[in-house]
Amino acid sequence: MRPSDLVYWKILVVAIALQVIPVYAQVDFDESGVENFIPPVEMLAPPDGISEIQPKKEKSVTKLERKRRKHAVFLERSSDTVRGTSSNRKVMFSAADVSGETHVSFILNGKEFRYVYGALDFKEGKRELISVELIPDSPDHNTKNKRDQYLLGLLSLELRRDLRRFDPLEFGILSSLNSLTGWIPQDEPFGKINLHEVDQDGEEEGAEVGATEQSYRKGGKENNIRKHSADEIVSLCGERGNSRSVTFDDKKGKVYRRKVIVGDPASECLGRCGAGCVQNGQPFKMRQYTDACLVHDVCAGNLGRNRGPCSDEMDHAEDDYHLAANCAFNVVGKWRITYDWDCDGAPLVTTVKYYPDHRFLVLSDAPGVGGRWELDNNKVIRTYDAGRASGIKYTGTIRDSNMKTKGTMSTPSGRVGCFTDVYLTTHPG
């Protein structure tokens, strides 16, 4: 075989291999604000009437595929103003510095979604949202519908690689898109939500409201709420895995009471601010668990809608979503372990239960075998201390959602392997 033939076949093999590499749904960011994975299209099916803009299915994460992606069009891009449109010209976006505030706007389908921020700093993790407003051009356009959600999702994909997160205006656009596609419910009307309301004398109100009442104060007919102070957000970080009683009502005043497990992955992580257990696409790693978010989660789960009968609960939880501090990582409970000695593609599966006393126990595969676990921020180590497994050590890094751990394992004799843990339930019992 001639050298030129060898090169040809190498290129052909690589090209074929690249076509079968899957696209991962999780979007991750490192400390510098750089994405580690490429997001796929999150909108699985476009609404009726806009099939002509349906993107092609992504098949790889190669540089060639990245170049093929559509990009939004920037019409102006400076330190004072950023504005442009989606590649299909169906969404106009802008961000501007207005008297020390950052105003972000998205205009599409006869409506404007407007976000106003006080402070925005990606590196420092600051995002002070003042208000969110939907400005319709007619009463019929007072909701975010399926078409809006689809177009905003496409815009998010187009902008994600082009925006500079350390620029406050561009970070504001990305942050607002994440909120608009992930927090604002579909097909449920809203007007303006104020998170930093000021009285007529120019002084901030609401300081007298304490956690003994509710973690919110409701405003007037525009559905306004006042901003939390730090001690008014009731954190449930230490309650994950515990049973808690929740009370909520519907629009007719009927009161409901439910007892639930806080933060249990088996129940969609009730109490976590945001949808489900994982906040895909968020530049902030969200592990916020609060009382207001729990009340809304339970209300929506029982009455079937994020807003509607749960509108006030959602408004009360909104500023928790933006202002609550992240909880520490938590491992107590049951995990599914997929491990592969020698990392040769022949994995085995078992289940391990972590207990609060820092012991763990294998439930399947090798039942009764166990040892001790340690947790250092986002690093978890479990060391076996019984039987033939004695001395085997698993060292992994917990993903920011706290739902998955990846790492390596080793034996005292030097054999190594790979493993992935998936959180099943916070219940250690």
N, C-alpha and C positions, 0 to 999 in steps of 0.2 A: 504493500500500500504506500502510495506517495504521501509525503508530508502534507501536500495541499488537500488530499483526500481526507486525511486524519482531521485537519482543521475543519473541513466541511461537516464531517459527521459530529464533531464536538458541538459545533454551532447548532446543528439540527437537534441534537439531544437536549441541549439547554433550552432551545426555543419551545420544544414540546413540553418539557417539564414546567416551564413558566406558565403554560396555559392551564395547568391543573392545580396551581397553588390557590387555595381558597382565600377569599377576602374575609377578614375578621370584623365582626360588628362593633367590637369595643373600640372606642376612641380614647387614647391615653395621651397625657402630656407630661414631659419631664419638667424639672425645675426652671429651665430656661424658656419654657413656653413652646417647645417644639413637639409636634405630634410624633408618636411612635408607631401608630397604625393609620391606615387609610380607611375612612368610614365608607360603608356602602350606602346606597340609597335607602333611607329609613322608611319612606312611604312605599308600602308594598304594592298598592294598587291605586292608580290615579282615579279621580272622580270622572263621572261621565262628561264627555265633551272636550277633554283636553288630552286625549290619547296621542295627539301629534307631538307632544313634548315629552313623552315618556322616554327616559334615558335607557340606553342599552345596558344589559346586565353586565356587571363587572366580573371579570374572570381572573384577574391577576393583580399583583401589586408592583409590577415592573415599572421602570422609568418610562418605557414606551406607553404603557397604559395611562400613566399620570399625564403625559403630554396630550393624550386624546381627550382628557376630561374638559368639559366646557368651563369657561371662566366668566364671572360677572364682569361687566364693563364699568370701569371707573371714569366718570366725567370730570371730576375734580378731586384732588388728593393732596391736601396740605395740612399744616399743623392746626389750622383753624376750621377747616371744612373738608368733609369727605362725602361725596355723593356719587351715585351711579345707578345702574339697572342690572337686573338679571340678564343672562345671555338671551333669553327669549323676549326681553323687553316688557314682561308682564308685571314685574315688581320694581318699584323705585325705592332706593334706600338712601339715607343721608344721616350724617352726624355733624354736630357743630357745637362749638364752645360759645355759650350764651351767658354772659355775666358770671363766669365761674362755674356754671352748670354745663353738663353734657346732655344735649337733646338729640335723641335718636328717633328716626321716623321710617316707617315702611308703608308705602302707598300701593294698594292693589285692589282690584274689583270694587271700586267705589267706596273705599274706606281707608282710613289712616290709623295705624297703630303707633302711638307715641310713648316713648320712655324718657324720663328725666332723671338724671343721676347727679348726686352731689360730688362724691369722690369715686374715682376709678383707677385702680392700680393693680395690674395683673401680678407683678412680682411680689407685692406686699399682700396680695389676696384681699384687696379692699374693693367693695362694690356697694356703695350707698345709694340704693334706689329710692327716689323721692316719690315718683308717681308713675302709674301706667294708665293709659287712656285709649279708648277706641273712639275715633271721630268718624261717624258714618255720614255719607252724603244724602242718605234718606233713612227713614225708620226701618226699612227692610234690610239694611246693611249693618245691623248692630250686633252681629256675631262673627266669630271666626268659623267659617264653614269648611267643608272637606276640600273644596278647591283651594281656598286660602292656605290650608295646612300643607297641601301638596306643593304649591308654588313656593311657600316659605321654606319647606324642606329642601327643595332643589336649590334655592338661593343659598341656604346654609352650606350645602355641599360645594357649591361653586366658590364661595368666599373663604371657606375654612383654611385653604392653603395659601391664600393671597393676603389675608389680613395680618397686620403686625400687632401682636397682642400687647407689646410694650407701649404702643401708641394709645393714649386714653380714648380717642375718638373711635379708632378701629376696634379696640377691645370692647367698647360700648356696643358697637354693632353686633359683634359675635355674642356677647353676653345677652343682649336683648333677643337675638334670634333663638338662642337656647331656651330662654324663658318663654318666648312666644310659642315655640313649637312644643315645648315640654311641659309648661305649667298652665298656660291659658287653655281652658277646656274648649272643646269643639261644640258648635251649635247651641251655645248657651250665652244669652246676651249679657253684656256688662257695659258700663259707661266709663267712669274714672275712679281709680283707687288711689288715694293719697296715703303715703306712708310717713309723711312728715308734715302734718297739718299745723298751721300757725293761726293764732287767734287774731282779733282785730287790732290788738296792741302790739302785734309783732312778736309775741313771746310764745314759745312752744307750750302746747297744752298737753294734758294727759299724764303728767308726772304723778298725780295723786292716785292713779289706778295701780293697784298692787296685784300680786299673784294670787292673793286670797280671793279676789273676785274672779275675773277672767283675764287671760293674757292679752286682752285687746280692749279697745273701745270703738264702738260703731259710730259712724258719723251720720250725716243726713240722708236725703233722698238719693244722692249721687253714689251711695254705697261706699263712702269714704271711711277709712280707718286711720287711727293715729299711730305714729311710730312707737315701737317698743323702746323702753329703756332696758339696760342690760339685765336688771333683776326681774323684769316682767316676762321674759322668755323662760318658761318652765321646762328645764332640760330633763329628758328621760334617759340620759346616757347610762346611768347606773341601774336602770330598770329593765334593760334588754334581757329577755328570757323570763321575766317575772309576769305574773298575772296582774291585770289592772282593770278596774271598773270604769266604764266610760258612759257618760250621759249626753244625749243630743236630742234635738227636736226637729220636726218638719215644719213646713210653712203654716200648717193649720194649728200648730202649738202642741201636737201630740208628742209626749216625751218618751224616749226609748233609753233603755239601759242594757249594756252588754259588757261581758267580762271577756277580755282578750289577752293574748300573750304579746308583750311589746317586742318588736324587732324580729320576730320569728320569720326566717326565710320561707318556712312552709306555709306562712300566711301572708306572703307579699310584703314582709318587713313592716308591719303595721307600726305607725308612729314616725317612720322616716319621712322627712320633708321631701316631697317629690314623688314621682310615679314609680311604684314597685321597689325593688331592691337596688337597682343600678341606675345611675343618672347618666346615660350615654350622652356624650358630646359636651358635657359640662367642663369648663376650664377649672372649676373648683371641685375638689374631690369631696363629695357630699356624703357625710355620715352624721347628719343632723337628726336627732330624735327628740321631739318636744311634745308637750301635752296638747297644744293646739293642733299639731299635725296628726296626732293620734286620734283626736276627736273627729277631725275631718275624714281620715281614712276609714274609720269605723262607720261614720254616717254614710259615706259614699258606697261602702261595701254592702250596707244593709238596705239603703234606699235606691241604689242603682245609678246615681248620677253625681258627678263632681260638684255641679252647681244645682240649679233647681232647688229642691228641698234642703240641699246642703250648702247653699250660697253663703250664708253668714259664717258657717264653719270654715269654708274655704278662705273667705276674706280674713278671718281671724288668724289663719295659718300662714297667710301670704308673707307677712314680714318675718316669720320664723324661717321660712324658706330662704329669704335673702340675708338675714342677720344672725341666725343662730350659729354658734360655734360647732365645729366638727367634734364628734365623740372620738374617744380613743378606740383603737382596734379591740375586737372582742372575739375570743375563740371558744368560749364555753358552749358546749352543745355537741351535736353530731355532725361529722363530716364524712363525705364519700372520698376515698383515697384511690387514685389510679396510679400504680407504680410500675416501673419498667427497669428491671436490673439490666445493666450494660447499655441501656437506652437503645435497644436493638429493634424496637417496634413490636414487642411481645408483652403488652401490659397485662397486669392483673388488677383486680378491683377488690377492695375491702371497705369496711366501715369502722370508724374510730370515734369514740366518745371522749370529749375533754370534760373534766370535772373541775369545780372551783378550787379544790385543794391542790391543783397542779399535777394531778394524776390523770393518765389517759388509759383507756382500755379498748382492745380490739374486739369488735362484736361479731365479725365474720372472717372467714379465711383462716384465721388462727385465733379463735375465741379464747378469751381469758388472758392472753398475752398483753402486757402493758408496760408502762414506765412513767417518766415524768416529762412535763412540758414546760417551756419557758417562753415568755413573750417580751421582746424588747422593741417597742414602737411598732414597726411593721415587719419585724423578723420573728419567726416562730421556730422553735427547736423542740423536737421530741426525741427522747433517748430511751430505747428499750432496755429493761433491766431484768428480764426473766427468760429462762429457757434458751433455746438455740438462737433466739433473736437478741440476746443480751449484748449490748454494746452498739447495736445498729443505731445510727443517728440520722434523722431527717432535718434538714435545714432549709427553710423556705421563706419567701417574701410574700406578704399578703397584699393583694391588689387593693387599690384605694377604695373600691366599693365594699371591701371586707367580705366578699362572697367567694373569693377564689385565692388559693395559695399555690405558687409554683416554686420548685427547688430541686435539690439533689440529695441523695442519700448515700451512706457509706457504711461499710462493715469494718471491724477492727483489723481484718486481714487486708483491707485495701480495695475491695470490690466496690464499685460505684453504680449509681443508677439515677433515674429521673422520676419525679412524681408531680402530680397535680391534685390538690384538695378542693372540693366544692362543698360549701356550707349547706347543710340540709335543714337543721333546726337548732334553735338556741336552747331547747329544753334538754338539760343534762340528765333528767330523771329516767 
